[in-house]
């Protein structure tokens, strides 16, 4: 069943990655294969629409983030303003 979404799929010859972009939201993602790029885009668009969950403390620690120092909110860095 089709969702009716318009998606642009391109291959970057320099990086050899595929880039998938959802035209309506402007959300983009990439992957080593077309399928991976599209799967990553689906996940990113779900997040854009508010789906998802906060990472667990174990997941944060696995990528080198101290859960006790991981806070949300506060002021944005200048580069994001």
Steps between C-alpha positions, in 0.01 A plus 500: 500500500639838401511796736483753217825663614726660243861401555813606313772234492848586373841339508804707595779361279774649719387345829322202343203565732137520398303802623123481546296817558133529592378791288208604725697524826847572363638220719795316345705195587768286341624145475757283323216342297174636363305276738701621801449864399124447469478310830699775674272762345190321630647505851600867471154605376337311789723698736406822323135421571570434868544124506787339681630483853779635715812285510559281803794564732665186363463627141651836595792333677557275199573803280714672764246740652486524878128465584542727804629782278242453224240773538252644256377852467702805580635750255591399146861539389560802274542276196141375542338841548 
